[in-house]
Amino acid sequence: MRADQRPDVDTAVETDVPGRATRPSLGGSWVNEDELRKAHDSVNYLLEQLPPEATVGVVTPFAPQAEALRRRLRPYDEERLRIGTVHTFQGGERDVMVFTLVAGDGMHPGAVEWVGGQLNLWNVAVTRARSHLMVVGDKERWRKRGGVGAALLEIAERDGVPPRDSSEDALLKRLYQLLSREGATVTLDETVHGHPADALVRGVGDTAPRAVLLDRGVAEDADAARHLRLMLHRRNLLGGGDGEAEAARWPAWRLYETDEHRG
């Protein structure tokens, strides 16, 4: 693949693909060939550009879409790349999550309605993606339809971060509020092993303190892959050694998850 063909990667990326959905010849649920091609190119780029320890997940509402992408990407390291429906990602996080929403011209209205009501898709987006979120779908269709697809595309369209008038002090305040839940003691702007941490969380009892690094997203015109490599390196410097709690990286857009979407 030439460099000028590679898709952009960002903290959150909306990729508009007004494709057509079809059923497999032997029956079953839906596949969107246009989204498959875009997801395939995007995943290849991510695996090439991100550090070896970075993990990627691809999630879709329909099993045939997942299986078609698995076939195109074989052979691949199943520890580094996971592809499936929502149930595949129960309890597991990925550094990057790629969503392919499938709905397009030719899909039965009832199937589009079903995808639009899958609130668990939203939960996977905001709780399984550690840093980057890429959403592949028909932007105009979902904007008119609403539902989960529209919500995912909206958060990606605004680069995955809170509105521009949110100051960094507001972000730290929000981080403090969220980390302070359930009785934890939180201090901001700490230094751990000689390196700056946005917060240090001390639990109750003998629980080891945990450093937290706030990822405010990629600066305009910056190299997103390099940004992620640096964030992973900074996280590793802050903890995870013998007897230490592993440091956490918290993307800024996750500060604005609602309680409804946490469930």
SULKARA-V581704 format. One record per helix or strand. SS is the DSSP state (2 for helix, 1 for strand). FROM is the first residue (numbers start at 1). TO is the last residue. If there is no record, write none. Layout:
# SULKARA-V581704
SS;FROM;TO + SS;FROM;TO
This chain:
# SULKARA-V581704
2;3;5 + 1;12;16 + 1;20;23 + 1;30;32 + 2;33;49 + 1;56;60 + 2;63;73 + 1;81;84 + 2;86;89 + 1;94;100 + 1;105;105 + 2;109;116 + 2;119;128 + 1;129;137 + 2;139;145 + 2;147;157 + 2;168;179 + 2;181;183 + 1;185;192 + 1;195;202 + 1;210;215 + 2;224;237 + 1;248;251 + 2;252;256 + 2;259;262
